[in-house]
Amino acid sequence: MSRITPLILATALFMENMDSTVIATSLAAIAIDIGTDPISLKLALTAYLVALAMFIPISSWMADRFGARNVFRMAMLVFVLGSIACAFADSLFAFVAARFLQGMGGALMTPVARLVLVRSTPRHDLVNAMAWLTIPGMIGPIVGPPFGGFLTTYFSWHWIFLINVPIGILGIVLVSKFLPDTTRVAPRAIDFKGFGLAAPAFALFAFGTSVISLPALPPMVGVVATVIGILMAFLYARHALNTDNPLFDLRLLRFPMFRSAVVAGTFFRLGQGATPFLFPLMLQLSFGYTPFESGMITFSAAIGAIIAKFVAHAIFVRIGFRTALTVSTLVSAMGLLAMGLYTPETAIMLIIGILVFVGFWQSVFWTGSNAFVFADIDDKDAGQANVMSQVSTQLSIALGVALGGGMLELSTALHGGELVLADFHFAFMVLAGVCLISTVMFFRLPKDAGHQLTHAGGGAH
């Protein structure tokens, strides 16, 4: 039973992880079919990430209130319905709305899956069970781009979403048949006022920054949405600092290493967030590759990421968090800079080699930053720190997509013509500069920062 439970839960996580990478290789084809331009589809990526940021904070409360198994089944059903809606979308608005619905399901699947696993697995089996649960997180990004490119090139982009239907139905049946209905605990108090302020603040800010320069809407719509989002964020901050159990406890930012992990990590993700959106588009629109060919190229980064999983811990033990995080963000920034120099004449094996190398160090960053969040956090605050880091991750990636698309639009507007390779180069150069800010911030950490995470006897984590 210890393997059946995590593998059943992994059905949903595989579906979600693959879906998040599969769409990137199909954006150009989707844009043509629904009558919009590929840059505008950044709204669809942003909508998914904003839905994650909005609903992850209430996932554990819902699991306690309605039962983890029930919420997990509901999350899978919502994700499947969102997938069907994506496949039948015939306009930009319909596609964005469908991706938001998918994001609502995805926001509940991952945290609730972990909760179900913890509550249904004996403690002595938990590490092994978690290892089985993380397998889809590693396989999904590898399978996603080439699989999505294959379906889009040789069948139709609709199948990248319709394939989720049988997987999701199988997952719901298996969950109902094999997963125990774990004992519910009394739900903790939830900050509904904070949720009412924070959720629309996230949504309006991300939406506003994404649409300011889109031709589909007047620029003032984006400006007004962004301003209202910022205003609601300020109202939330004032509320949170005067509430005993806020949705996000901003007071945790007083801890220097937690603050560095969130703030410096935000600049890293702002730089990297647009890459899955921009790079496949550049390969298809400027280099002339098919979705399948571009997917076969981009998936190589995941190979480096998997290799890193086996040695990341040893790297942090050997050279420490400051050096590892500095090097990983620097290499990632240089990878973005390289993308800003590629041309159709650049050797494919060189591009793939750089992607594998950069993917390795990006994986080192993700592994280290996920732990570094807890470097100076007490056990009692670990849950809040986890929620804040997850939400800041999703929001900063969403804003990275908006930034990357915005730079494309700005560059195109400056020369007043069609989208050309130089526009992609400009966007990648800007993103590389933003990513470098995180390198500077991590370099300024104390030399022994995070020492307690790799040596026995230290730290709260």
C-alpha positions in Angstrom: 0.0 0.0 0.0 2.9 2.4 0.6 3.6 2.5 -3.1 0.0 2.4 -4.3 -1.0 5.6 -2.5 1.8 7.9 -3.8 1.6 6.5 -7.3 -2.2 7.1 -7.5 -1.6 10.7 -6.2 1.2 11.0 -8.7 -1.3 10.4 -11.6 -2.7 13.9 -10.9 0.7 15.5 -10.4 2.0 14.0 -13.7 -1.0 15.4 -15.5 -0.4 18.8 -14.0 3.4 18.9 -14.4 3.2 17.7 -18.0 0.4 20.2 -18.8 2.4 23.1 -17.6 5.3 22.4 -20.0 3.3 20.9 -22.9 1.5 24.2 -23.7 4.7 26.2 -24.3 5.5 24.3 -27.6 1.9 24.8 -28.9 1.3 28.5 -28.4 1.9 29.5 -32.0 -0.5 26.9 -33.3 -3.1 27.7 -30.7 -2.8 31.5 -31.5 -3.5 30.9 -35.2 -6.5 28.7 -34.5 -8.3 31.0 -32.0 -7.5 34.1 -34.0 -5.0 35.9 -31.8 -1.3 36.6 -31.8 1.2 34.4 -29.8 2.3 37.2 -27.5 -1.3 37.7 -26.3 -1.4 34.1 -25.1 0.9 35.1 -22.3 -2.4 35.9 -20.6 -3.2 32.2 -20.6 0.0 31.3 -18.9 -0.4 34.2 -16.4 -4.0 33.2 -15.7 -2.9 29.7 -14.7 -0.2 30.9 -12.4 -2.4 33.6 -10.8 -5.0 30.9 -10.0 -2.3 28.8 -8.3 -1.2 31.8 -6.2 -4.8 32.6 -5.2 -6.0 29.1 -4.2 -2.8 27.4 -2.8 -3.2 29.3 0.5 -6.6 27.9 1.3 -5.9 24.3 0.1 -5.0 22.9 3.6 -8.1 24.6 5.1 -10.3 23.0 2.5 -8.8 19.6 3.1 -9.4 19.9 6.8 -13.0 21.3 6.3 -14.2 18.9 3.6 -11.8 15.9 3.8 -8.5 15.6 1.9 -9.7 12.8 -0.4 -12.9 14.7 -1.3 -11.0 17.8 -2.1 -8.3 15.9 -4.1 -11.0 14.3 -6.2 -12.7 17.6 -6.7 -9.4 19.2 -7.7 -8.8 16.5 -10.4 -12.3 17.0 -11.7 -11.9 20.8 -11.9 -8.6 20.3 -13.7 -10.2 17.9 -16.2 -13.1 20.3 -16.9 -10.6 23.1 -17.4 -8.7 20.9 -19.9 -11.9 20.2 -21.9 -12.7 23.9 -21.8 -9.2 24.7 -23.2 -9.7 22.2 -26.0 -13.0 23.8 -27.1 -11.9 27.4 -26.6 -12.4 29.5 -29.7 -11.2 32.9 -28.5 -8.5 34.4 -26.4 -11.0 35.2 -23.6 -12.4 31.7 -23.5 -8.9 30.2 -23.5 -7.7 32.4 -20.7 -10.8 31.6 -18.6 -10.3 27.9 -19.2 -6.6 28.1 -18.1 -7.7 29.9 -14.9 -10.2 27.0 -14.2 -7.3 24.5 -14.8 -5.2 26.5 -12.4 -7.9 26.3 -9.7 -7.7 22.6 -9.9 -3.9 22.5 -10.0 -3.7 24.8 -7.0 -5.5 22.2 -4.8 -3.9 19.0 -6.3 -0.3 19.4 -5.3 -0.6 20.5 -1.6 -3.5 18.3 -0.9 -1.7 15.3 -2.5 1.1 15.8 0.0 -1.4 16.1 2.8 -3.2 12.9 1.9 0.2 11.1 1.7 1.3 12.3 5.1 -2.0 11.3 6.7 -2.2 7.9 5.1 1.4 6.7 5.3 3.2 5.4 8.4 6.0 7.8 9.4 8.7 5.2 8.8 7.5 4.9 5.1 7.1 8.6 4.5 10.5 9.3 2.9 10.1 6.4 0.5 6.5 7.4 -0.3 7.6 11.0 -1.0 10.2 9.8 -3.4 7.6 7.9 -5.4 5.4 11.0 -5.4 8.1 13.2 -6.8 8.7 11.0 -9.8 6.1 12.7 -12.0 7.5 16.1 -11.2 10.8 14.9 -12.8 9.2 13.0 -15.8 6.6 15.6 -16.7 9.0 18.4 -17.9 10.9 15.8 -19.9 7.8 14.3 -21.6 5.9 17.5 -21.9 7.6 19.5 -24.7 8.3 16.8 -27.2 5.0 15.1 -26.5 3.1 18.4 -26.9 5.1 19.2 -30.0 4.4 15.8 -31.5 0.6 16.1 -30.9 0.5 19.6 -32.2 2.6 18.9 -35.3 1.1 15.6 -36.4 -2.5 15.8 -34.9 -3.8 19.0 -33.4 -3.1 21.2 -30.4 -6.5 20.2 -28.9 -5.1 16.8 -28.0 -2.6 18.2 -25.5 -5.6 19.0 -23.3 -8.0 16.2 -24.2 -5.3 13.6 -23.2 -5.9 14.8 -19.6 -9.5 13.5 -19.7 -8.8 9.7 -19.5 -5.8 10.3 -17.2 -8.0 12.4 -14.8 -10.9 10.0 -14.9 -8.6 7.1 -14.1 -7.1 9.1 -11.3 -10.5 9.9 -9.8 -11.5 6.2 -10.0 -8.3 5.0 -8.4 -8.5 7.6 -5.6 -12.1 6.6 -4.8 -11.2 2.8 -4.8 -7.8 2.7 -3.0 -7.2 5.8 -1.0 -8.4 5.9 2.6 -10.6 8.7 3.7 -8.1 10.2 6.2 -9.4 11.5 9.5 -10.4 15.1 9.3 -8.9 17.5 11.8 -10.5 20.7 13.1 -9.8 23.3 10.4 -7.6 26.1 11.5 -9.0 29.6 11.4 -8.8 31.1 8.0 -8.3 34.8 7.3 -11.2 35.4 4.9 -10.8 39.1 4.9 -7.2 38.7 4.0 -8.1 36.3 1.2 -10.7 38.8 -0.1 -8.0 41.4 -0.3 -5.0 39.3 -1.4 -6.6 37.2 -4.1 -8.0 40.1 -6.2 -4.7 42.0 -5.6 -2.8 39.1 -7.2 -5.2 38.8 -10.0 -5.6 42.5 -10.9 -1.8 43.2 -10.7 -0.8 40.2 -12.9 -3.7 40.9 -15.3 -2.9 44.6 -15.5 0.8 44.2 -16.1 0.1 41.6 -18.8 -2.4 43.7 -20.8 -1.0 47.2 -20.6 0.5 46.9 -24.1 -1.8 44.3 -25.7 -3.6 45.6 -28.8 -6.7 43.6 -27.8 -7.6 46.0 -25.0 -7.1 49.8 -24.4 -3.9 50.4 -22.4 -5.9 52.2 -19.7 -7.6 49.0 -18.8 -4.2 47.5 -17.8 -3.1 50.6 -16.0 -6.3 50.8 -13.9 -6.2 47.1 -13.1 -2.5 47.4 -12.0 -3.2 50.4 -9.8 -6.2 48.8 -8.2 -4.2 45.6 -7.6 -1.3 47.6 -5.9 -3.9 49.5 -3.8 -5.5 46.3 -2.6 -2.0 44.9 -1.8 -1.3 47.9 0.4 -4.7 47.3 2.1 -3.8 43.7 2.7 -0.4 44.6 4.1 -2.1 46.9 6.6 -4.6 44.2 7.5 -2.0 41.5 7.8 0.3 43.5 10.2 -2.7 44.0 12.6 -4.1 40.5 12.5 -3.1 37.5 14.7 -3.5 34.8 12.0 -3.2 36.5 8.6 -3.4 34.6 5.3 0.3 35.6 4.7 2.3 36.7 7.7 4.4 39.5 6.3 6.2 39.7 9.7 8.2 36.7 8.6 10.1 39.0 6.3 12.0 40.3 9.3 14.1 37.1 9.1 17.0 37.9 6.9 17.6 34.6 5.2 13.8 34.1 4.6 13.7 37.6 3.2 16.6 36.9 0.9 15.1 33.6 -0.3 11.8 35.4 -1.2 13.1 38.7 -2.6 16.3 37.5 -4.4 14.3 34.4 -5.6 11.7 36.7 -7.0 14.3 38.4 -9.3 15.5 35.0 -10.4 12.0 33.9 -11.3 11.2 37.2 -13.0 14.1 36.6 -15.3 13.4 32.9 -15.9 9.6 32.9 -15.8 9.2 33.9 -19.4 11.7 31.4 -20.9 9.2 28.5 -21.4 7.0 31.1 -23.2 9.6 33.0 -25.3 12.1 30.3 -26.3 9.7 27.9 -28.1 8.1 30.9 -29.8 11.5 32.1 -31.0 12.4 28.6 -32.3 9.1 28.3 -34.2 8.5 31.9 -35.4 12.1 33.0 -36.1 14.0 29.7 -36.7 11.3 27.9 -38.6 11.1 24.8 -36.4 7.9 22.8 -36.0 6.4 22.5 -32.5 7.8 18.9 -32.3 11.3 20.0 -33.3 11.3 22.9 -30.8 10.0 20.6 -28.1 12.8 18.1 -28.7 15.3 20.9 -28.2 13.7 22.6 -25.1 13.2 19.3 -23.2 17.0 18.9 -22.9 17.1 21.4 -20.0 15.1 18.8 -18.0 18.0 16.2 -18.5 20.4 18.6 -16.7 17.8 19.1 -14.0 17.4 15.4 -13.3 21.2 14.9 -13.1 21.3 17.7 -10.6 18.8 16.0 -8.3 21.4 13.3 -7.5 24.2 15.7 -6.6 22.5 18.9 -5.4 22.7 18.1 -1.7 26.5 17.3 -2.0 27.0 20.6 -3.8 25.4 22.6 -0.9 27.4 20.6 1.6 30.6 21.2 -0.3 30.5 24.9 -1.2 27.6 26.2 0.9 24.4 28.0 0.1 25.8 31.4 -0.7 28.2 30.1 -3.3 25.8 27.6 -4.8 22.9 30.1 -5.1 25.3 32.8 -6.5 26.7 30.4 -9.1 23.3 28.9 -10.1 21.7 32.3 -10.6 24.8 33.6 -12.5 24.8 30.6 -14.9 21.0 31.0 -15.4 21.4 34.6 -16.3 24.2 33.7 -18.7 21.8 31.1 -20.2 19.3 33.9 -20.9 22.1 36.0 -22.4 23.0 33.1 -24.7 19.3 32.9 -25.9 19.6 36.6 -26.8 22.5 35.7 -29.2 21.2 32.6 -30.9 20.5 32.7 -34.7 19.1 30.1 -37.1 22.7 29.3 -38.0 23.7 28.5 -34.4 24.7 24.8 -34.0 21.8 22.8 -32.5 24.2 20.7 -30.4 25.6 23.9 -28.9 22.1 25.1 -27.9 21.3 21.7 -26.4 24.6 21.5 -24.6 24.0 25.0 -23.0 20.4 24.0 -22.1 21.6 20.9 -20.3 24.3 22.8 -18.4 21.9 25.7 -17.5 19.1 23.2 -16.6 21.5 21.5 -14.2 22.3 24.8 -12.3 18.7 25.9 -12.4 17.7 22.6 -10.7 20.4 23.3 -8.1 18.9 26.7 -7.5 15.3 25.3 -7.0 16.6 22.5 -4.7 18.6 25.0 -2.6 16.1 27.8 -2.5 13.2 25.5 -1.4 15.3 24.5 1.6 16.8 28.0 2.2 13.4 29.4 2.8 13.4 27.7 6.2 17.0 28.5 7.2 16.0 30.9 10.0 12.3 30.0 10.4 11.0 28.3 13.6 8.9 25.1 13.3 5.8 27.0 14.3 6.2 29.4 11.4 7.2 26.8 8.8 3.6 26.4 7.4 3.3 30.2 6.8 6.8 30.3 5.3 5.9 27.5 2.9 2.7 29.2 1.8 4.4 32.6 1.3 7.2 31.0 -0.7 4.9 29.0 -2.9 2.7 32.0 -3.6 5.6 34.3 -4.3 7.0 31.7 -6.7 3.8 31.5 -8.7 3.3 35.3 -8.8 6.9 36.1 -9.8 6.8 33.5 -12.6 3.5 35.0 -13.8 5.1 38.5 -13.7 8.1 37.1 -15.6 5.8 36.0 -18.4 4.3 39.4 -18.4 7.7 41.1 -18.4 9.0 38.9 -21.3 5.9 39.4 -23.4 6.0 43.2 -22.6 9.6 43.4 -23.8 8.7 41.7 -27.1 5.8 44.2 -27.5 8.0 47.2 -26.7 10.7 46.1 -29.1 8.2 45.5 -31.9 6.6 48.9 -31.2 9.9 50.7 -31.3 10.7 49.5 -34.9 7.0 49.5 -35.9 7.1 46.3 -37.9 6.3 42.6 -37.6 7.8 40.5 -34.8 11.4 39.6 -35.8 14.4 37.8 -34.2 15.9 41.0 -32.8 12.7 41.5 -30.7 13.3 38.1 -29.0 17.0 39.0 -28.5 16.0 42.3 -26.8 13.6 40.5 -24.5 16.2 37.9 -23.4 18.8 40.6 -22.7 16.4 42.4 -20.4 15.5 39.2 -18.6 19.2 38.3 -18.2 19.7 41.7 -16.5 16.8 41.2 -14.1 18.1 37.7 -13.2 21.5 39.1 -12.4 20.0 41.1 -9.6 19.4 37.9 -7.7 23.0 36.9 -8.2 24.2 40.2 -6.5 21.7 39.7 -3.7 22.8 36.1 -3.0 26.5 37.0 -3.2 25.9 39.5 -0.4 24.7 36.8 2.0 27.0 35.8 4.9 29.4 33.1 3.9 27.9 30.5 6.3 24.2 31.3 5.4 22.1 28.2 5.6 24.9 26.2 7.3 22.4 24.6 9.6 20.5 23.0 6.7 23.5 20.8 5.7 25.1 20.1 9.1 23.6 18.1 12.0 22.5 20.0 15.0 21.5 23.3 13.5 18.4 25.2 12.5 14.7 25.1 12.9 13.9 23.2 9.7 
